[in-house]
């Protein structure tokens, strides 16, 4: 018998260090998955991700006589399954998570070189199924929870749009140029300004040069003073704000994310008739404000200050400066918002395939059209939803 180390990497999620608190991860081998990951630290799920959702997918494959289970997990439930437990996290709702498991496995007549470093994408090739398709980059929206996500997003849409208005009004008042970003930009371009049905948040962005101005004027943000929204500008990787002891702004270093998050508070949830019991999760109604700066490899381009190893490589996404100036006005869910003058160019760089019926390809970190042989295996209601207007 030979001892092998089999590494299973969940590629459509983020490391434990970026906002997941794990306890009693009971899998043979390491007693805690979080402590098993290099340079990881347990947090209270208040980092980049803020809310976490449990996927609890089990993948079984037989390679070289080994049967291996790979689990994705989130913090959405007190107990995800018999194998994994989490604590101190939000209710069922979002989001994203990953783990890297290295575990000693004993088998007979197996080739160590063939199995060491085996990735989840390889595992999927062994048992590819529509149930494993991810319609977003985090694995949080799939065929088995698609209708649930649509209902959730429909319920929270008015509140999310209201938070966007509060944030953009604040930026307008202090003279900061913002622009729609990510899935919000895609919604404006592809869906005529209607939020994408399965998109669970709203994204805008500013330039890093405006970061200090946004923070230093925050006391003038009326909605924050009145308790309607809360805000964090903390780097979830470093667990520190972007200012040193002397109050000087710290430039983005290439790791983690330099961004703001604005959340609706319990007070605002109640105003919109939404429950705020023990399952209250502020992450269900928030606006992400990313920052962009000079691309390190191309003077004529910007890149986003958000870089997550294995999930998002910001240096691969070089956005031409010409598409940012002048900004244009667009309509998003009845609001007049600012955006790049060439959304198509930005979106194709950011996402790849920008049509409906897309799945996320973790290897290229781009979206691709769902292959016909897989699309026709999706439930009929999912197929119809993807083909109709929001």
C-alpha positions, 0 to 999 in steps of 0.5 A, spaced: 500 500 500 502 506 498 500 513 501 497 518 497 496 526 498 489 527 494 488 535 493 481 537 492 480 544 490 473 547 490 474 552 484 468 556 484 469 558 491 473 562 496 478 560 501 476 560 508 481 565 510 476 570 506 470 570 510 468 563 513 468 561 520 468 553 520 468 549 526 468 541 527 469 540 520 469 532 521 472 529 515 477 524 516 484 527 516 484 534 518 480 536 524 478 543 521 478 544 514 480 552 516 486 550 519 488 545 514 489 551 509 495 554 509 495 562 511 488 561 513 484 564 519 477 563 521 473 569 521 465 571 522 463 571 515 463 579 515 469 579 510 468 580 502 462 575 502 459 577 508 453 572 507 455 565 506 450 560 503 451 552 503 451 548 497 453 541 500 454 538 494 457 531 494 461 529 488 463 522 488 468 519 483 472 513 482 479 514 480 485 509 481 480 505 486 479 511 490 472 513 492 473 521 494 467 525 496 468 533 495 464 538 499 462 545 498 459 548 503 457 555 506 455 558 512 448 559 511 446 553 516 447 551 523 449 544 520 450 543 513 450 535 513 453 530 518 460 532 515 461 539 516 458 544 521 459 552 521 457 557 526 456 564 527 454 565 520 448 568 516 441 565 514 440 561 508 442 566 503 448 567 500 454 566 498 460 563 496 466 559 499 471 554 498 476 550 501 482 546 499 483 539 502 489 535 503 488 529 506 492 522 506 489 517 503 491 509 502 490 505 496 492 499 492 495 499 485 494 507 484 499 512 481 501 518 485 503 522 480 496 521 476 492 523 482 496 529 486 493 536 485 487 533 482 482 539 481 474 539 481 474 541 474 477 534 473 472 531 478 466 534 474 469 531 467 468 524 470 461 525 472 458 531 469 451 533 470 447 539 469 445 539 477 453 541 478 452 547 473 453 554 476 450 560 473 454 564 477 461 564 479 460 562 486 456 556 485 450 559 489 445 559 483 444 552 480 438 548 477 436 545 484 435 552 487 434 556 481 427 558 483 428 559 490 433 564 488 429 567 483 423 568 489 428 571 494 431 576 489 424 578 487 422 579 494 429 583 496 429 587 489 425 593 491 430 594 498 436 593 494 434 598 488 433 603 494 440 602 497 443 603 490 439 610 490 441 612 497 449 610 495 449 614 488 445 620 491 451 620 496 456 620 491 453 625 487 452 630 493 460 629 494 462 629 487 464 622 486 464 619 479 461 612 480 459 607 474 455 601 474 459 595 474 459 587 474 452 584 474 448 591 474 452 593 468 450 587 464 443 588 466 443 595 463 446 592 457 442 585 456 436 586 460 434 593 458 435 596 465 432 590 469 436 586 474 438 580 472 433 575 475 438 570 479 443 576 481 443 577 488 446 584 489 448 590 486 455 592 483 457 599 482 465 602 482 469 608 483 476 610 481 481 608 487 483 616 487 476 617 490 476 612 495 479 617 501 474 622 499 468 617 499 471 615 506 472 622 509 465 625 507 461 619 510 459 623 516 455 627 511 451 621 508 444 622 511 442 615 510 448 612 514 447 617 520 439 616 520 441 608 521 438 606 514 444 603 512 451 601 514 458 601 511 464 597 511 471 599 507 475 593 511 479 589 507 477 582 508 483 579 507 487 583 512 481 585 516 484 592 517 481 598 514 485 602 508 488 607 512 494 607 517 495 609 524 496 616 521 490 616 517 494 615 510 490 611 505 494 604 503 494 603 496 491 596 493 497 591 494 494 586 489 491 581 494 484 581 497 479 587 495 479 594 496 472 596 496 466 598 500 459 595 502 453 598 504 448 594 507 440 595 509 439 595 516 434 592 520 430 599 520 430 599 513 428 591 512 422 593 517 420 599 512 420 594 506 416 589 510 421 584 511 423 579 517 428 581 521 428 575 526 434 571 528 435 569 521 436 576 519 442 577 514 444 584 512 448 581 506 441 580 502 440 587 501 447 590 499 451 594 494 458 593 492 462 599 491 469 596 487 475 601 486 479 601 479 486 603 478 492 603 473 493 596 470 500 594 472 501 591 465 498 596 461 498 604 461 492 604 457 488 600 461 485 600 468 483 594 472 479 592 478 482 592 485 480 585 487 484 579 486 482 572 489 487 567 487 484 561 484 477 565 483 479 572 480 485 574 477 485 582 476 491 582 471 487 578 466 482 583 466 485 589 462 479 595 461 481 600 456 481 607 459 477 610 453 471 606 455 470 610 461 470 617 459 466 620 458 461 616 462 454 616 460 447 615 463 443 609 463 436 607 466 437 601 471 430 599 475 427 606 474 433 610 476 438 614 472 445 611 473 452 613 470 456 607 466 461 606 461 460 609 454 462 602 451 459 597 456 459 591 451 467 592 451 467 592 458 462 586 459 466 581 454 472 582 457 469 581 464 465 576 463 466 573 456 460 570 453 454 575 455 448 572 453 443 568 456 443 561 458 450 562 461 455 558 466 461 559 469 467 556 467 472 556 473 478 555 469 478 561 464 474 565 469 469 567 464 462 565 462 461 560 457 454 558 453 451 552 456 452 547 451 446 544 448 447 537 451 447 540 458 441 545 457 436 541 454 437 536 461 435 542 465 428 543 468 423 546 464 422 552 468 429 553 468 430 553 461 424 557 460 426 562 465 433 563 462 430 564 455 425 570 457 425 577 459 426 579 466 
